[in-house]
Amino acid sequence: MDLLNTLVEKGLRRELPSREEALAVLTTSDDDLLEVVAAAGKVRRQWFGRRVKLNYLVNLKSGLCPEDCSYCSQRLGSEAGILKYTWLKPDEASKAAAAGVAGGAKRVCLVASGRGPTDRDVDRVSKTIGAIKEQNADVEVCACLGLLSDGQAERLKAAGADAYNHNLNTSESTYGDITTTHTYADRVETVRHAQGAGLSACSGLIAGMGESDADLVDVVFALRALDPDSVPVNFLIPVEGTPLAGEWNLTPQRALRILAMVRFVCPDVEVRLAGGREVHLRTMQPLALHLVNSIFLGDYLTTEGQEGKADLDMIADAGFEVEGAGTTTLPEHRGGGGCASACAPSDSAASVSASSDSAASDGAAASARTDLVTVRRRGAGTDLAPNA
């Protein structure tokens, strides 16, 4: 297929594809799916070989968030029956993190619900980072605390944080449809705060919220322009009690096409398969390893994931290997920060002008697999052993 040959060549040169090419990936047929995966897999292997980086989430504070993000079970007014607890103590968080590290995780992601941290919260998280680093000096620590104020990124960096996560989630044009209590611009500003402080930026998206193909391409092109080191791709987990509980728009085939498109647009960054992979990819998860070079191990913030041992078995059975602590994740030309000039975007992140159908009309109708959505009842905030 000429399209795929072109995309592979551009990916190997770190050259940005056109929007029309990115849209075309999303509209390929199921008959061509394996060719799409194989093509994007060439780009993935060029920059990351067969390594898979493992990341582990620790939910420092769960529920009771004042923001109204429609996709989130911790949102204002959520009726989801999730765990709710205030801040974990540094030793509790460190113990939770140690379980992930013992399971093979190279990065621990410290997440707290809320609009953004107070200065006291930053102090609290700084102590937690110190406790984790004292126990596991080589582990990477990524903080995800919401919108950052001036100086907070620098304080987290000084405390030992390696990275900061703040996702764009969806396109700028549709952002107001999913959240009203803050703006898309607020999110972009926080990512730039993190980058300005010398933290490795982590920013991605959520697919499956009823967005169009054009929306997906818009947000991925915006991410390319923002140039984070890591791009997590989440697939909406429609949790009962949230406004998007009825959004079951994804088939495994569409999820793979989305991942392939992200890889072609962001060839040399850490593309992370994040929340919702078990729900939407299901038995096709191993194919995704040919597209991404990073996954979360075990459970998510408020829902349970695949058993940690099953994750490790899947990686080995698919012919991949867990990335060791002594291995640098990013290609040498990216160093520890942004992209070299050779892979700078060749055009702006303006909206995609091509029209496209919504995700819900892609291929066969997606089934509502509510049986695969399980609220987390173990790990951080409980007395039960974590999944790692």
Backbone torsions as a table, in degrees:
resi	resn	phi	psi	omega
1	MET	NA	123.8	-176.3
2	ASP	-58.4	-39.4	179.9
3	LEU	-56.3	-49.0	-176.3
4	LEU	-67.8	-38.7	176.9
5	ASN	-60.4	-41.8	178.9
6	THR	-64.5	-43.2	-178.1
7	LEU	-66.9	-38.0	176.6
8	VAL	-63.4	-46.7	-179.6
9	GLU	-59.7	-42.7	179.7
10	LYS	-67.4	-40.1	-179.9
11	GLY	-64.1	-38.1	179.3
12	LEU	-70.4	-22.1	177.3
13	ARG	-98.5	2.2	-176.0
14	ARG	60.1	35.2	-178.1
15	GLU	-99.3	136.7	-177.9
16	LEU	-70.6	127.1	173.8
17	PRO	-70.7	166.8	175.1
18	SER	-77.2	162.0	176.8
19	ARG	-63.8	-35.6	178.6
20	GLU	-63.4	-38.8	178.2
21	GLU	-67.1	-41.2	178.9
22	ALA	-64.7	-42.5	176.8
23	LEU	-62.2	-38.3	-177.9
24	ALA	-63.6	-32.6	177.2
25	VAL	-61.0	-40.6	-177.6
26	LEU	-70.8	-19.1	-178.2
27	THR	-106.8	9.2	174.8
28	THR	-65.5	157.8	-175.7
29	SER	-85.0	163.1	175.5
30	ASP	-61.8	-29.9	178.5
31	ASP	-63.6	-26.7	-178.2
32	ASP	-98.3	4.4	-170.9
33	LEU	-58.9	-45.6	-178.2
34	LEU	-65.2	-32.4	175.4
35	GLU	-66.5	-38.9	178.4
36	VAL	-63.8	-46.6	179.2
37	VAL	-61.6	-43.5	-178.8
38	ALA	-63.4	-39.8	-179.5
39	ALA	-66.3	-48.9	179.2
40	ALA	-65.7	-29.6	177.5
41	GLY	-63.8	-32.6	176.7
42	LYS	-63.1	-39.7	179.5
43	VAL	-69.0	-43.3	179.2
44	ARG	-58.8	-45.7	-177.8
45	ARG	-69.7	-30.9	178.3
46	GLN	-58.6	-41.5	-173.2
47	TRP	-99.9	-21.4	-174.6
48	PHE	-134.0	5.7	-179.8
49	GLY	57.5	-135.9	179.1
50	ARG	-114.0	24.8	179.9
51	ARG	-81.9	143.8	175.2
52	VAL	-126.2	119.0	178.0
53	LYS	-84.7	133.3	178.9
54	LEU	-102.5	134.4	179.3
55	ASN	-123.2	149.1	-176.5
56	TYR	-132.3	128.1	-178.0
57	LEU	-89.3	136.6	169.3
58	VAL	-125.1	114.5	-179.4
59	ASN	-85.1	101.5	-173.8
60	LEU	-70.4	-27.9	-175.7
61	LYS	-154.2	119.9	-169.5
62	SER	-115.5	131.1	174.8
63	GLY	83.9	-179.3	173.1
64	LEU	58.8	39.3	179.6
65	CYS	-87.1	139.2	-179.7
66	PRO	-80.6	-7.0	179.9
67	GLU	-85.4	158.0	-173.3
68	ASP	-113.2	33.2	-179.9
69	CYS	-57.7	119.1	-170.3
70	SER	-63.9	-25.1	-175.9
71	TYR	-84.5	-9.6	-166.0
72	CYS	-102.7	132.0	179.2
73	SER	-76.1	-9.4	178.7
74	GLN	-98.5	4.5	-172.2
75	ARG	-66.6	166.0	172.6
76	LEU	-58.8	125.2	178.2
77	GLY	82.4	6.8	-180.0
78	SER	-62.3	136.7	175.8
79	GLU	-105.3	9.4	179.2
80	ALA	-69.3	140.3	-177.8
81	GLY	-84.9	57.2	-174.9
82	ILE	-90.9	167.9	172.2
83	LEU	-65.3	137.2	176.2
84	LYS	-128.9	123.0	179.2
85	TYR	-156.1	155.3	177.9
86	THR	-84.8	-171.4	-169.5
87	TRP	-55.0	131.4	169.4
88	LEU	-68.0	146.1	173.2
89	LYS	-72.2	155.1	-178.4
90	PRO	-53.0	-40.3	-179.3
91	ASP	-70.3	-32.7	177.1
92	GLU	-67.4	-43.9	179.3
93	ALA	-65.8	-39.3	179.3
94	SER	-64.2	-39.1	177.8
95	LYS	-64.5	-41.1	178.0
96	ALA	-64.8	-41.9	179.4
97	ALA	-63.5	-38.3	-178.1
98	ALA	-60.9	-33.3	178.3
99	ALA	-63.3	-40.8	178.6
100	GLY	-67.8	-41.6	179.2
101	VAL	-63.5	-40.0	178.3
102	ALA	-64.0	-29.0	178.6
103	GLY	-81.2	-5.0	177.4
104	GLY	114.9	2.4	-178.2
105	ALA	-69.5	136.2	177.9
106	LYS	-95.4	-25.8	180.0
107	ARG	-127.4	138.1	173.5
108	VAL	-109.6	129.2	-178.5
109	CYS	-108.0	114.6	-177.8
110	LEU	-95.9	115.8	-173.1
111	VAL	-120.2	141.5	175.3
112	ALA	-139.1	134.0	177.9
113	SER	-69.4	154.5	178.7
114	GLY	133.7	165.4	179.5
115	ARG	-66.3	-41.7	-179.3
116	GLY	180.0	163.3	-174.7
117	PRO	-79.4	145.9	165.8
118	THR	-79.6	170.7	176.7
119	ASP	-62.7	-34.9	176.9
120	ARG	-64.9	-38.1	177.4
121	ASP	-63.0	-40.7	178.9
122	VAL	-62.3	-40.0	176.0
123	ASP	-60.4	-43.6	-178.1
124	ARG	-63.3	-46.4	180.0
125	VAL	-67.3	-34.6	178.0
126	SER	-60.9	-41.3	177.3
127	LYS	-65.3	-37.1	178.2
128	THR	-65.7	-42.3	177.5
129	ILE	-60.1	-43.2	178.9
130	GLY	-61.4	-40.9	179.5
131	ALA	-65.2	-39.4	179.6
132	ILE	-68.3	-44.2	-179.0
133	LYS	-67.1	-32.1	178.2
134	GLU	-64.9	-35.4	-178.6
135	GLN	-85.2	-34.1	-178.0
136	ASN	-138.1	85.4	-170.9
137	ALA	-61.2	-30.9	-173.7
138	ASP	-88.8	-8.0	-175.4
139	VAL	-72.3	141.8	173.4
140	GLU	-81.0	140.6	177.0
141	VAL	-120.6	124.8	176.8
142	CYS	-115.0	130.2	177.5
143	ALA	-101.0	144.6	177.8
144	CYS	-140.4	92.8	-169.4
145	LEU	-122.1	7.8	-178.7
146	GLY	96.9	-157.4	-176.5
147	LEU	-68.5	133.2	-177.7
148	LEU	-99.0	141.0	173.1
149	SER	-93.4	167.9	-179.2
150	ASP	-55.2	132.1	175.2
151	GLY	88.7	-16.3	-176.6
152	GLN	-71.8	-38.1	177.8
153	ALA	-61.4	-40.7	179.4
154	GLU	-63.8	-38.8	179.4
155	ARG	-67.0	-38.5	177.8
156	LEU	-67.0	-39.1	177.0
157	LYS	-62.0	-44.4	-179.4
158	ALA	-65.2	-28.4	-180.0
159	ALA	-77.7	-10.8	178.4
160	GLY	114.7	2.3	176.6
161	ALA	-64.6	141.3	178.8
162	ASP	-98.4	-28.3	-172.5
163	ALA	-148.8	164.1	174.8
164	TYR	-136.7	133.9	179.1
165	ASN	-107.1	132.6	170.2
166	HIS	-156.3	109.4	-173.2
167	ASN	-81.4	147.5	170.7
168	LEU	-77.6	-31.5	173.4
169	ASN	76.7	-53.8	-179.3
170	THR	-150.5	-177.9	-176.4
171	SER	-68.9	155.1	179.1
172	GLU	-60.6	-37.4	-176.1
173	SER	-68.6	-24.4	-179.0
174	THR	-110.3	3.4	-174.7
175	TYR	-60.3	-39.5	-179.2
176	GLY	-64.0	-16.0	178.5
177	ASP	-77.5	-20.7	-177.9
178	ILE	-109.7	-19.9	-178.8
179	THR	-146.8	136.1	177.4
180	THR	-118.7	-11.9	-173.2
181	THR	-88.1	-8.2	168.9
182	HIS	-153.2	173.3	-173.2
183	THR	-113.8	165.3	173.5
184	TYR	-58.7	-40.9	-179.9
185	ALA	-62.4	-34.9	176.4
186	ASP	-59.5	-41.6	-178.8
187	ARG	-67.0	-43.9	178.0
188	VAL	-59.8	-42.5	-179.1
189	GLU	-61.5	-39.7	179.8
190	THR	-66.1	-40.4	176.8
191	VAL	-61.1	-40.3	179.4
192	ARG	-69.5	-34.6	173.6
193	HIS	-57.5	-46.7	-178.9
194	ALA	-61.9	-45.8	179.4
195	GLN	-62.7	-40.0	-179.0
196	GLY	-65.3	-26.2	179.2
197	ALA	-86.4	-2.3	-179.6
198	GLY	88.5	9.9	175.0
199	LEU	-82.6	146.4	174.1
200	SER	-71.6	123.1	-176.0
201	ALA	-84.0	136.7	177.4
202	CYS	-125.3	118.4	-178.0
203	SER	-153.0	132.3	-175.6
204	GLY	-143.8	-146.2	-171.1
205	LEU	-144.6	167.9	170.5
206	ILE	-121.7	122.6	177.1
207	ALA	-103.4	150.3	176.4
208	GLY	102.7	13.8	-179.3
209	MET	-94.0	14.8	-178.6
210	GLY	93.7	10.3	-178.4
211	GLU	-73.0	161.8	176.5
212	SER	-87.0	169.2	173.6
213	ASP	-58.1	-41.0	-179.7
214	ALA	-61.6	-38.8	177.7
215	ASP	-61.7	-43.9	-179.9
216	LEU	-61.9	-44.1	179.3
217	VAL	-66.6	-39.3	177.7
218	ASP	-55.8	-50.9	-175.2
219	VAL	-68.9	-35.2	179.6
220	VAL	-70.1	-37.8	175.8
221	PHE	-67.5	-36.3	176.3
222	ALA	-64.1	-38.5	176.9
223	LEU	-65.4	-41.3	177.3
224	ARG	-58.8	-41.1	179.5
225	ALA	-68.5	-36.2	179.3
226	LEU	-73.3	-26.9	172.4
227	ASP	62.4	55.0	170.7
228	PRO	-73.2	160.5	176.0
229	ASP	-79.2	-26.1	-177.1
230	SER	-131.0	135.8	179.0
231	VAL	-123.8	97.5	175.3
232	PRO	-75.1	133.5	175.0
233	VAL	-109.5	108.0	177.1
234	ASN	-95.9	144.7	170.7
235	PHE	-110.8	126.8	-173.4
236	LEU	-49.4	128.3	169.9
237	ILE	-97.8	105.6	-175.2
238	PRO	-75.7	87.9	-176.5
239	VAL	-81.4	131.2	177.1
240	GLU	-58.4	136.5	-179.1
241	GLY	99.3	0.6	175.4
242	THR	-114.9	156.9	-178.6
243	PRO	-59.2	-25.2	-177.3
244	LEU	-101.5	20.8	-178.5
245	ALA	-60.8	-24.9	-178.4
246	GLY	-93.4	3.9	-177.1
247	GLU	-87.6	93.6	175.6
248	TRP	-116.0	80.7	-171.2
249	ASN	-106.1	-6.6	-169.6
250	LEU	-106.5	133.9	167.0
251	THR	-102.0	161.3	175.3
252	PRO	-56.8	-36.3	-179.2
253	GLN	-65.9	-42.3	179.0
254	ARG	-66.2	-40.7	179.2
255	ALA	-58.6	-41.4	178.3
256	LEU	-66.4	-39.1	178.0
257	ARG	-63.4	-39.5	178.4
258	ILE	-62.3	-45.8	178.8
259	LEU	-61.4	-40.0	178.8
260	ALA	-63.8	-42.8	179.0
261	MET	-61.1	-43.0	178.7
262	VAL	-61.6	-42.5	-179.8
263	ARG	-63.2	-41.4	179.9
264	PHE	-65.5	-37.5	-178.7
265	VAL	-77.8	-33.8	-177.9
266	CYS	-122.0	69.0	-168.4
267	PRO	-66.6	-33.2	-170.1
268	ASP	-114.7	20.7	175.3
269	VAL	-107.5	164.4	176.8
270	GLU	-72.8	105.5	175.0
271	VAL	-92.4	118.3	-172.8
272	ARG	-108.9	125.5	172.6
273	LEU	-78.2	113.4	-169.4
274	ALA	-113.5	-142.5	-172.2
275	GLY	-57.1	143.4	173.7
276	GLY	92.1	0.2	-177.1
277	ARG	-64.4	-39.0	-178.8
278	GLU	-67.4	-34.7	-176.2
279	VAL	-74.1	-39.0	-171.4
280	HIS	-107.2	-33.4	176.4
281	LEU	-85.5	-34.9	176.6
282	ARG	53.1	-122.3	-175.5
283	THR	-72.0	-6.7	179.8
284	MET	-95.5	10.3	178.7
285	GLN	-55.1	-41.9	-178.7
286	PRO	-57.8	-32.3	178.1
287	LEU	-62.9	-32.2	-178.8
288	ALA	-65.0	-24.6	179.5
289	LEU	-65.3	-19.3	175.4
290	HIS	-77.2	-8.9	-177.1
291	LEU	-112.5	-37.2	-177.7
292	VAL	-105.5	162.0	176.6
293	ASN	-125.1	19.7	-175.8
294	SER	-160.1	140.9	176.1
295	ILE	-142.0	165.5	169.7
296	PHE	-88.8	137.7	176.7
297	LEU	-92.4	130.2	172.5
298	GLY	78.6	-139.8	-170.7
299	ASP	-84.9	168.5	178.0
300	TYR	-105.3	-159.7	-174.1
301	LEU	-68.7	-51.7	-176.8
302	THR	-125.4	-1.6	178.5
303	THR	-126.3	157.2	-179.7
304	GLU	-85.9	146.3	176.6
305	GLY	-108.8	-173.9	176.9
306	GLN	-62.2	148.7	178.3
307	GLU	-56.8	141.0	-177.5
308	GLY	-55.5	-42.0	179.5
309	LYS	-63.2	-36.7	178.4
310	ALA	-65.3	-36.0	175.5
311	ASP	-60.3	-47.5	-177.9
312	LEU	-66.0	-40.1	177.3
313	ASP	-63.6	-41.4	179.8
314	MET	-60.2	-44.3	-179.8
315	ILE	-62.4	-46.0	-179.2
316	ALA	-66.9	-44.0	-177.5
317	ASP	-64.9	-29.5	180.0
318	ALA	-83.2	-1.5	177.0
319	GLY	87.0	20.5	177.7
320	PHE	-107.9	172.9	-179.3
321	GLU	-134.7	147.2	178.0
322	VAL	-71.9	132.6	-179.3
323	GLU	-72.2	127.4	-177.7
324	GLY	-77.8	161.4	-177.8
325	ALA	-62.4	-28.3	-177.8
326	GLY	-86.8	2.3	-178.0
327	THR	-98.0	134.8	175.8
328	THR	-79.0	126.9	-175.6
329	THR	-68.8	-51.2	-171.9
330	LEU	-80.7	151.5	174.9
331	PRO	-58.2	154.7	-173.8
332	GLU	-58.2	-36.1	-176.5
333	HIS	-67.3	-19.9	178.4
334	ARG	-87.3	-18.9	-179.7
335	GLY	59.6	-140.1	179.7
336	GLY	-101.3	3.2	-174.7
337	GLY	-134.7	-127.2	-170.4
338	GLY	-77.7	-178.4	-175.3
339	CYS	-80.1	144.0	174.4
340	ALA	-66.9	160.6	-176.7
341	SER	-60.0	-25.0	-178.2
342	ALA	-64.6	-23.5	-179.1
343	CYS	-114.5	21.6	176.4
344	ALA	-67.3	144.7	-180.0
345	PRO	-57.4	141.2	-178.0
346	SER	-90.4	-8.1	174.4
347	ASP	-147.2	175.2	-172.6
348	SER	-79.0	174.2	179.5
349	ALA	-97.3	33.2	178.4
350	ALA	-67.5	166.9	-174.3
351	SER	-62.9	147.1	174.5
352	VAL	-70.8	129.5	-176.6
353	SER	-89.7	-22.5	-178.3
354	ALA	-67.3	140.8	178.4
355	SER	-85.3	151.1	177.8
356	SER	-155.3	160.3	-179.9
357	ASP	-76.4	161.9	178.5
358	SER	-73.6	165.1	-177.8
359	ALA	-61.2	-29.4	-174.8
360	ALA	-66.1	-20.4	-177.3
361	SER	-96.2	7.2	-176.6
362	ASP	-79.1	113.5	175.8
363	GLY	61.0	-147.5	-179.7
364	ALA	-68.7	150.3	179.8
365	ALA	-62.4	135.8	179.1
366	ALA	-76.4	140.5	179.7
367	SER	-92.8	149.3	178.4
368	ALA	-81.4	102.8	-177.6
369	ARG	-97.9	65.0	179.8
370	THR	-63.8	-20.4	179.1
371	ASP	-67.5	-16.6	-178.2
372	LEU	-95.3	-1.4	179.6
373	VAL	-102.2	111.2	-178.6
374	THR	-122.7	123.4	178.0
375	VAL	-65.6	136.4	-178.9
376	ARG	-68.1	128.8	177.3
377	ARG	-127.1	15.2	-176.9
378	ARG	-136.5	167.9	178.3
379	GLY	81.0	-147.5	-175.1
380	ALA	-52.2	132.8	179.0
381	GLY	85.7	2.4	178.8
382	THR	-132.6	175.3	175.4
383	ASP	-96.9	4.7	-177.5
384	LEU	-94.1	150.6	-179.4
385	ALA	-62.0	143.8	178.4
386	PRO	-75.7	164.7	175.8
387	ASN	-94.3	110.0	-179.5
388	ALA	-150.8	NA	NA
